[in-house]
Amino acid sequence: METGLVLGGASLAVVIIVVIQALKKLGLQIKFVPVLALILGVIGGVLAALTSDVTMVVGIVGGLLAGASASGLYDNISVPFRKESISTQGEFRGDLHS
């Protein structure tokens, strides 16, 4: 079962990245990317819990972790504090920010 959770979480992270990239092309502002990734992760975790033998708590925590990894949570937290990560247009550069 642990292998299924890891593969499911990794798959969910990829799906979140694809959805966010599509939304960015439609005009999603970069500042909403981390929060949206976490929300999508929780939704995915809840759906996983409802359709499998995973408990709701495990699904939600797994979804949060998938959303955090998809958005590059560490990069998003540390970017404002690094001057070299900000372009001349004021846009952040990072995993989902290109």
Buried (B, 14 or more C-beta within 10 A) or exposed (E): EEEEBEEBBEEBBEBBBEBBEEBBEEEBEBEEBBEBBBBBBBBBBBEBBEEBEBEEEBBBBBBBBBBBBBBBBEBBEEBEEEEEBEEEEEEBEBBBBE
